[in-house]
Amino acid sequence: MDLSAIKKNIESGVIRTTAEFQRDIMLMFQNAIMYNSSDHDVYHMALEMQRDVLEHVQQFLATQLIMQTSESAISAKSLRGREGNRKPGEAAEKDSVPMASPAFLLSLFDGGTRGRRSAMEADLKMKK
């Protein structure tokens, strides 16, 4: 597993969610840490990059959760009164955290925050 394989999997649609991206990127870092001795530069760079990427993914997931929570609150207000219209046994839509778009995942490869911000803004516009 390497960055080019991850990027190819995002572009081809094999990786479609933030969780899948996080799994593959963490696998790549763990491989680099396991297969290089602790005195090697690759080992230290992998540890540093792993911390940075994990922080960015966690920030993105927190932002998604906040957005989803606020969207749910807005939906709940607009749907009040409609709850009684639901048929017996019909379940309410499950809450689920939406996953990152390929645009966001690919923006992690550019090394800058501008790409991530643009991708997050594009995701928000698409959801509206």
TORKOL-4160 file (C-alpha; in steps of 0.2 Angstrom, whole numbers, padded with zeros to 4 digits, m for minus):
128
<pt num="1" X="0000" Y="0000" Z="0000"/>
<pt num="2" X="0007" Y="0017" Z="m0005"/>
<pt num="3" X="0000" Y="0034" Z="m0009"/>
<pt num="4" X="m0001" Y="0031" Z="m0028"/>
<pt num="5" X="m0011" Y="0016" Z="m0025"/>
<pt num="6" X="m0023" Y="0025" Z="m0013"/>
<pt num="7" X="m0025" Y="0039" Z="m0025"/>
<pt num="8" X="m0028" Y="0027" Z="m0039"/>
<pt num="9" X="m0041" Y="0018" Z="m0028"/>
<pt num="10" X="m0050" Y="0035" Z="m0024"/>
<pt num="11" X="m0050" Y="0040" Z="m0042"/>
<pt num="12" X="m0057" Y="0023" Z="m0048"/>
<pt num="13" X="m0070" Y="0023" Z="m0034"/>
<pt num="14" X="m0063" Y="0008" Z="m0024"/>
<pt num="15" X="m0061" Y="0020" Z="m0009"/>
<pt num="16" X="m0078" Y="0029" Z="m0007"/>
<pt num="17" X="m0079" Y="0033" Z="0011"/>
<pt num="18" X="m0068" Y="0042" Z="0024"/>
<pt num="19" X="m0067" Y="0026" Z="0034"/>
<pt num="20" X="m0060" Y="0017" Z="0019"/>
<pt num="21" X="m0048" Y="0030" Z="0016"/>
<pt num="22" X="m0042" Y="0031" Z="0034"/>
<pt num="23" X="m0040" Y="0012" Z="0034"/>
<pt num="24" X="m0029" Y="0012" Z="0019"/>
<pt num="25" X="m0019" Y="0027" Z="0024"/>
<pt num="26" X="m0016" Y="0019" Z="0042"/>
<pt num="27" X="m0011" Y="0003" Z="0034"/>
<pt num="28" X="0002" Y="0012" Z="0023"/>
<pt num="29" X="0009" Y="0021" Z="0038"/>
<pt num="30" X="0009" Y="0005" Z="0049"/>
<pt num="31" X="0019" Y="m0004" Z="0035"/>
<pt num="32" X="0032" Y="0009" Z="0034"/>
<pt num="33" X="0034" Y="0009" Z="0053"/>
<pt num="34" X="0034" Y="m0010" Z="0054"/>
<pt num="35" X="0046" Y="m0013" Z="0040"/>
<pt num="36" X="0059" Y="0001" Z="0044"/>
<pt num="37" X="0070" Y="0001" Z="0059"/>
<pt num="38" X="0068" Y="0014" Z="0072"/>
<pt num="39" X="0084" Y="0023" Z="0067"/>
<pt num="40" X="0078" Y="0025" Z="0049"/>
<pt num="41" X="0072" Y="0042" Z="0042"/>
<pt num="42" X="0057" Y="0033" Z="0034"/>
<pt num="43" X="0051" Y="0026" Z="0051"/>
<pt num="44" X="0051" Y="0044" Z="0059"/>
<pt num="45" X="0043" Y="0052" Z="0044"/>
<pt num="46" X="0029" Y="0039" Z="0044"/>
<pt num="47" X="0026" Y="0042" Z="0062"/>
<pt num="48" X="0025" Y="0061" Z="0059"/>
<pt num="49" X="0014" Y="0060" Z="0044"/>
<pt num="50" X="0003" Y="0047" Z="0052"/>
<pt num="51" X="m0001" Y="0059" Z="0067"/>
<pt num="52" X="m0004" Y="0074" Z="0054"/>
<pt num="53" X="m0015" Y="0064" Z="0043"/>
<pt num="54" X="m0025" Y="0056" Z="0058"/>
<pt num="55" X="m0028" Y="0074" Z="0065"/>
<pt num="56" X="m0034" Y="0080" Z="0048"/>
<pt num="57" X="m0046" Y="0066" Z="0046"/>
<pt num="58" X="m0053" Y="0067" Z="0064"/>
<pt num="59" X="m0056" Y="0086" Z="0061"/>
<pt num="60" X="m0065" Y="0082" Z="0045"/>
<pt num="61" X="m0076" Y="0069" Z="0053"/>
<pt num="62" X="m0080" Y="0081" Z="0068"/>
<pt num="63" X="m0085" Y="0094" Z="0055"/>
<pt num="64" X="m0096" Y="0082" Z="0046"/>
<pt num="65" X="m0104" Y="0077" Z="0062"/>
<pt num="66" X="m0107" Y="0095" Z="0067"/>
<pt num="67" X="m0115" Y="0098" Z="0049"/>
<pt num="68" X="m0125" Y="0082" Z="0050"/>
<pt num="69" X="m0132" Y="0087" Z="0068"/>
<pt num="70" X="m0137" Y="0104" Z="0062"/>
<pt num="71" X="m0145" Y="0098" Z="0047"/>
<pt num="72" X="m0154" Y="0085" Z="0057"/>
<pt num="73" X="m0160" Y="0099" Z="0069"/>
<pt num="74" X="m0166" Y="0109" Z="0054"/>
<pt num="75" X="m0175" Y="0094" Z="0046"/>
<pt num="76" X="m0183" Y="0089" Z="0063"/>
<pt num="77" X="m0191" Y="0107" Z="0064"/>
<pt num="78" X="m0197" Y="0106" Z="0047"/>
<pt num="79" X="m0204" Y="0089" Z="0049"/>
<pt num="80" X="m0213" Y="0092" Z="0065"/>
<pt num="81" X="m0231" Y="0087" Z="0063"/>
<pt num="82" X="m0227" Y="0075" Z="0049"/>
<pt num="83" X="m0221" Y="0062" Z="0062"/>
<pt num="84" X="m0239" Y="0057" Z="0065"/>
<pt num="85" X="m0241" Y="0054" Z="0046"/>
<pt num="86" X="m0229" Y="0039" Z="0047"/>
<pt num="87" X="m0237" Y="0022" Z="0045"/>
<pt num="88" X="m0236" Y="0010" Z="0060"/>
<pt num="89" X="m0220" Y="0001" Z="0060"/>
<pt num="90" X="m0211" Y="0013" Z="0048"/>
<pt num="91" X="m0194" Y="0018" Z="0055"/>
<pt num="92" X="m0187" Y="0035" Z="0054"/>
<pt num="93" X="m0172" Y="0038" Z="0043"/>
<pt num="94" X="m0157" Y="0032" Z="0052"/>
<pt num="95" X="m0144" Y="0045" Z="0057"/>
<pt num="96" X="m0127" Y="0042" Z="0049"/>
<pt num="97" X="m0112" Y="0053" Z="0046"/>
<pt num="98" X="m0110" Y="0056" Z="0028"/>
<pt num="99" X="m0093" Y="0051" Z="0021"/>
<pt num="100" X="m0080" Y="0062" Z="0013"/>
<pt num="101" X="m0081" Y="0065" Z="m0006"/>
<pt num="102" X="m0067" Y="0059" Z="m0017"/>
<pt num="103" X="m0063" Y="0078" Z="m0019"/>
<pt num="104" X="m0059" Y="0080" Z="m0001"/>
<pt num="105" X="m0049" Y="0064" Z="0000"/>
<pt num="106" X="m0039" Y="0069" Z="m0015"/>
<pt num="107" X="m0036" Y="0086" Z="m0007"/>
<pt num="108" X="m0026" Y="0077" Z="0006"/>
<pt num="109" X="m0012" Y="0074" Z="m0007"/>
<pt num="110" X="m0010" Y="0092" Z="m0011"/>
<pt num="111" X="m0001" Y="0096" Z="0005"/>
<pt num="112" X="m0011" Y="0113" Z="0007"/>
<pt num="113" X="m0026" Y="0118" Z="0017"/>
<pt num="114" X="m0033" Y="0127" Z="0002"/>
<pt num="115" X="m0038" Y="0111" Z="m0007"/>
<pt num="116" X="m0046" Y="0104" Z="0008"/>
<pt num="117" X="m0056" Y="0119" Z="0011"/>
<pt num="118" X="m0062" Y="0120" Z="m0007"/>
<pt num="119" X="m0066" Y="0102" Z="m0007"/>
<pt num="120" X="m0076" Y="0104" Z="0010"/>
<pt num="121" X="m0085" Y="0119" Z="0002"/>
<pt num="122" X="m0089" Y="0109" Z="m0013"/>
<pt num="123" X="m0096" Y="0095" Z="m0003"/>
<pt num="124" X="m0107" Y="0107" Z="0007"/>
<pt num="125" X="m0114" Y="0115" Z="m0009"/>
<pt num="126" X="m0118" Y="0097" Z="m0016"/>
<pt num="127" X="m0128" Y="0093" Z="m0001"/>
<pt num="128" X="m0139" Y="0108" Z="m0002"/>
